Amino acid sequence: MTECNLLKKNDFYLARNCRECVNILPLQPNPIIQGSANSQICIIGQAPGLAAHNSSLAWNDASGDRLRTWLGMNKATFYDENIVAILPMGFCYPGKSSSGDLPPIKKCAEIWHQRLLSSFTPKITLLIGQYAQNYYLNDKLGVTNRVRNWQDYLPEYIVLPHPSPRNNIWLKKNSWFEESVLPEVKTIIQDNT
């Protein structure tokens, strides 16, 4: 293994063992990320939920099932780190609020994202939900307007709403998303895997 590849592998190892937020997390740190120097697609979402925390497997819930359906990807492909990198905005489960999970802890993206993203070159990056989109995009549009104009962010990004069951009302109000956006997104994903 070359020194450069060893350093890249070491970055993912260090991030998976991060304890920066041990004093503010509701549970012991369990950074849930995935990736390698060969990852073709990068998924940047919110933060792991409790099911993901308990299983140490990203997107291991109903949201993940829906996301894989949206992308036309089976679990074997999705969890292959040489195909898909998963770098949430917060690497650990942030805890519960009265209306769902708390927002991701900002330190993760600030400390790790640039470092990890410099260790591989994805063909496409998916920005899922408001936290990822607000961090990476320089616009004041909300998720709905970004997703409606999703092609404006290509070829670097694909913007998607969060696939949580909590967004069923949004999906029902915005049926154009599943009718016209998702078929094109699936094609792009299939072309890049």
C-alpha positions as CSV (number, residue, x, y, z in Angstrom):
1,M,0.0,0.0,0.0
2,T,1.4,3.4,-1.0
3,E,2.0,6.1,1.7
4,C,-0.8,8.2,0.1
5,N,-3.3,5.4,0.2
6,L,-2.3,4.5,3.8
7,L,-2.9,8.2,4.9
8,K,-6.3,8.1,3.2
9,K,-7.3,4.9,4.9
10,N,-5.9,6.3,8.2
11,D,-8.3,9.4,7.9
12,F,-11.3,7.1,7.8
13,Y,-10.0,5.1,10.7
14,L,-9.4,8.3,12.7
15,A,-12.9,9.6,11.9
16,R,-14.5,6.3,12.9
17,N,-12.8,6.6,16.3
18,C,-13.5,10.3,16.9
19,R,-14.5,11.2,20.5
20,E,-14.6,14.9,20.0
21,C,-18.2,15.2,21.3
22,V,-18.2,12.6,24.0
23,N,-19.4,15.1,26.6
24,I,-22.4,16.4,24.6
25,L,-23.8,13.2,23.1
26,P,-26.7,11.4,24.7
27,L,-25.0,8.0,24.1
28,Q,-21.4,6.9,23.7
29,P,-19.8,8.1,20.5
30,N,-20.3,5.7,17.6
31,P,-19.3,7.6,14.4
32,I,-21.1,5.9,11.5
33,I,-19.3,6.7,8.2
34,Q,-18.3,4.6,5.2
35,G,-15.9,5.2,2.4
36,S,-12.6,4.4,0.7
37,A,-10.3,6.0,-1.8
38,N,-12.3,4.3,-4.5
39,S,-15.8,5.5,-3.6
40,Q,-17.8,6.6,-6.7
41,I,-20.8,8.2,-5.0
42,C,-20.8,10.2,-1.8
43,I,-24.0,10.5,0.3
44,I,-24.1,13.4,2.7
45,G,-27.2,13.4,4.9
46,Q,-28.2,14.4,8.4
47,A,-26.9,12.2,11.2
48,P,-27.5,8.5,12.1
49,G,-30.7,7.7,13.8
50,L,-31.0,5.5,16.9
51,A,-31.4,2.3,14.8
52,A,-28.2,3.1,12.9
53,H,-26.4,3.9,16.2
54,N,-27.5,0.6,17.7
55,S,-26.5,-1.4,14.6
56,S,-23.5,0.7,13.6
57,L,-24.8,0.7,10.1
58,A,-25.7,3.9,8.3
59,W,-29.3,4.4,6.9
60,N,-30.4,1.2,8.7
61,D,-34.0,2.2,9.0
62,A,-37.1,3.1,6.9
63,S,-35.4,6.2,5.6
64,G,-32.5,4.0,4.3
65,D,-35.0,1.6,2.7
66,R,-36.7,4.5,0.9
67,L,-33.3,6.1,-0.1
68,R,-32.1,2.8,-1.7
69,T,-35.4,2.6,-3.6
70,W,-35.0,6.1,-4.8
71,L,-31.5,5.4,-6.0
72,G,-32.4,2.0,-7.5
73,M,-29.7,0.4,-5.3
74,N,-29.6,-2.9,-3.4
75,K,-28.1,-3.2,0.0
76,A,-25.0,-4.9,-1.2
77,T,-24.1,-2.1,-3.6
78,F,-25.2,0.6,-1.1
79,Y,-22.9,-0.8,1.7
80,D,-19.9,-1.4,-0.6
81,E,-17.5,1.3,0.5
82,N,-15.7,1.1,-2.9
83,I,-18.9,2.3,-4.5
84,V,-20.7,4.5,-1.9
85,A,-19.2,6.8,0.7
86,I,-21.5,7.9,3.5
87,L,-20.5,11.1,5.3
88,P,-23.4,12.5,7.4
89,M,-23.2,16.0,8.6
90,G,-23.0,14.6,12.1
91,F,-21.3,11.2,12.5
92,C,-23.0,10.1,15.8
93,Y,-26.7,9.9,16.9
94,P,-27.4,13.4,18.3
95,G,-30.4,12.5,20.5
96,K,-34.2,13.1,20.4
97,S,-36.2,16.3,20.3
98,S,-39.9,16.6,20.6
99,S,-40.3,16.5,16.8
100,G,-37.7,13.8,15.9
101,D,-34.0,13.6,16.2
102,L,-31.9,16.7,17.2
103,P,-29.9,18.4,14.4
104,P,-26.5,17.0,13.6
105,I,-23.7,18.2,15.7
106,K,-21.8,20.8,13.6
107,K,-18.3,19.8,14.7
108,C,-18.2,16.7,12.6
109,A,-18.5,18.5,9.3
110,E,-16.1,21.2,10.4
111,I,-13.5,18.8,11.6
112,W,-13.8,15.9,9.1
113,H,-15.6,16.6,5.9
114,Q,-12.8,18.4,4.0
115,R,-10.2,16.0,5.2
116,L,-12.2,12.9,4.2
117,L,-13.5,14.4,0.9
118,S,-9.9,15.2,-0.1
119,S,-9.1,11.5,0.2
120,F,-11.3,10.4,-2.7
121,T,-13.0,11.9,-5.8
122,P,-16.6,10.8,-6.1
123,K,-18.3,11.1,-9.5
124,I,-21.4,12.6,-7.8
125,T,-22.3,13.7,-4.3
126,L,-25.9,13.5,-3.0
127,L,-26.9,16.3,-0.6
128,I,-29.9,14.9,1.3
129,G,-32.0,17.3,3.3
130,Q,-31.6,20.8,4.6
131,Y,-28.6,20.4,6.8
132,A,-26.3,19.0,4.0
133,Q,-27.7,21.4,1.5
134,N,-27.4,24.5,3.7
135,Y,-23.8,23.6,4.5
136,Y,-22.6,22.9,0.9
137,L,-24.8,25.3,-1.2
138,N,-24.5,29.0,-1.4
139,D,-28.1,29.9,-1.9
140,K,-31.0,30.8,0.2
141,L,-33.5,28.4,-1.4
142,G,-35.3,25.9,0.7
143,V,-35.2,22.2,0.1
144,T,-38.4,22.2,-2.1
145,N,-37.0,24.9,-4.5
146,R,-33.6,23.2,-4.6
147,V,-35.1,19.8,-5.4
148,R,-37.4,21.4,-8.0
149,N,-34.3,22.9,-9.7
150,W,-32.1,19.9,-9.0
151,Q,-30.4,19.9,-12.4
152,D,-28.9,23.4,-11.6
153,Y,-26.5,21.6,-9.1
154,L,-25.2,19.0,-11.6
155,P,-22.7,17.7,-12.2
156,E,-21.3,18.1,-8.7
157,Y,-24.4,17.5,-6.6
158,I,-27.8,15.9,-6.6
159,V,-30.1,17.4,-4.1
160,L,-32.8,15.3,-2.5
161,P,-35.3,15.8,0.3
162,H,-34.8,13.6,3.3
163,P,-36.4,10.2,2.8
164,S,-37.8,10.0,6.3
165,P,-41.3,8.8,6.8
166,R,-41.8,12.2,8.5
167,N,-41.7,13.6,4.9
168,N,-44.6,11.7,3.6
169,I,-46.8,14.8,3.5
170,W,-44.0,16.7,1.5
171,L,-43.9,13.8,-0.9
172,K,-47.6,13.8,-1.3
173,K,-47.7,17.6,-1.9
174,N,-44.8,17.4,-4.4
175,S,-45.7,14.4,-6.5
176,W,-43.6,15.8,-9.3
177,F,-40.5,14.6,-7.3
178,E,-41.2,10.9,-7.6
179,E,-42.8,11.3,-11.1
180,S,-40.1,13.3,-12.9
181,V,-37.0,13.7,-10.7
182,L,-36.4,10.2,-9.4
183,P,-36.3,8.4,-12.7
184,E,-33.5,10.8,-13.9
185,V,-31.7,10.5,-10.6
186,K,-31.8,6.7,-10.8
187,T,-30.3,6.9,-14.3
188,I,-27.4,9.1,-13.1
189,I,-26.7,6.8,-10.2
190,Q,-26.7,3.7,-12.4
191,D,-24.3,5.5,-14.8
192,N,-21.9,6.2,-12.0
193,T,-21.8,2.9,-10.2
